Amino acid sequence: MDRRKLIAGNWKMNGSRDANTSLVHEIMLDARKYPKVDVLICPPLVYLDSVGRQIEGSPVQLGAQNLADQQKAGAFTGEVLGSMLRDIGCSAVIVGHSERRSLYGESDAVVARKFQCAQNSGLIPVLCIGETLQERESGATEAVVARQLDAVLVSSGAAVFKNAVIAYEPVWAIGTGRTATPEQAQAVHQFIRGRLAVQDAKIAKSTRILYGGSMKADNAGELLACPDIDGGLIGGASLKANEFLAICAAAQAQSE
Ligand code: PEP
């Protein structure tokens, strides 16, 4: 089954109006060179609208980094509804990033609710799952990613992955410069796809599973060559146009 590669940039809490304008300008200059790749950028909330206007008419898509676990507007100070993100042109939203889980106490149940809220608003959730170093070293990697995946599978069923993306992000590789080897990443991606397949083989074949964790220009090619790695969720390297575009080029090369 044809799974288009997806390269998604998670800018986290970085940027300014000026810096964003030039970064987006650089990305857009090259974006049409990767027709077989979906390119998504996820700026901080406050810049979504202006970045969305800048990429209008280009193949670059807009995503958010977070949304409220609420279905309807109301008294939730500081929160943002999925429908508001749709309203300003987002097509996707990251849910369950390990920084949200560890720094802001998002439980599997909250992440599952956010996943559902995203889909109910017509957004593609990019569901992040992954183990800490301690969990890996104690042999719990599969149990952890299974638990995080099951939180969504049990509450929403496998069919919801028709309109969703999974990102396997080993926490020990995020922002550390330490990347999972292609073999380590492929093994977990295969495990995730297998777990989906138990529920629905067709969905498992079509669901895109991204790798995230210090993906850069110089390691993207070998990671993206793995049969179950369908793209990347890129943090640090998404803030440098040349690095980000080189990863897009590596994804394009793997798709030809
Ligand atoms: C991330 O935060 O999703 C991520 C993968 O970060 P980095 O690429 O910087 O490791």
Boltz pocket constraint, residues with backbone or C-beta under 6 A from the ligand:
constraints:
  - pocket:
      binder: B
      contacts: [[A, 10], [A, 169], [A, 173], [A, 174], [A, 175], [A, 176], [A, 177], [A, 212], [A, 213], [A, 214], [A, 215], [A, 233], [A, 234], [A, 235], [A, 236], [A, 237]]
      max_distance: 6.0
